[in-house]
Amino acid sequence: MTHVRVLTAAALIVTILLPTLPATAQGGTPGMTPAERHDWERSHRVSKVIGSDVRNKSGDKIGDIRDLVVDDRGTIKLAIVSTGGFLGVGDRLHAVPWDVLTLGPKDDHILDIDKAHLQATPGFTSKTWPNLGDERWLADNRRYYVH
């Protein structure tokens, strides 16, 4: 079931983004420098976002993006950030609102939160996901990340 959700979300994102991609990103007329193309890819390609590090403003790694959650229109709403654990064992997942993450300088994402505060946020495991369609849960979760 999880694979179906991920594949459905990926197909939806591709369907929405494909018509809007610049010609250079689709292999058309070269116009981007290698640095511009790199920057574009790391902020627009799901495969470049998933797995990227999440750091706090001090530069400390606090986790990595494990998954993305999109709404019915294909807009990314949440980044599922994994903290702790090793190779997915013993890790804790956090539903971080996408709009509170900023793109970092090293193919990473910045979350303005310290490690202690992150540990106080609601977490879950890969087998105990919350109902991400519950508006009350989403609002309560968001308050941990918005200052």
Salt bridges, closest charged atoms under 4 A:
ASP39 OD1 - HIS38 ND1 3.59
ASP39 OD1 - ARG42 NE 3.44
GLU41 OE2 - ARG37 NE 3.31
GLU41 OE2 - ARG45 NH1 3.64
ASP53 OD2 - ARG55 NH2 3.19
ASP53 OD1 - LYS61 NZ 3.14
ASP71 OD2 - ARG73 NH2 3.09
ASP71 OD2 - LYS77 NZ 3.90
ASP91 OD2 - ARG66 NH2 2.85
ASP99 OD2 - ARG142 NH2 2.74
ASP107 OD1 - HIS38 NE2 3.01
ASP107 OD1 - ARG42 NE 3.71
ASP108 OD2 - ARG55 NE 3.16
ASP112 OD2 - LYS57 NZ 3.95
ASP140 OD1 - ARG143 NE 2.61
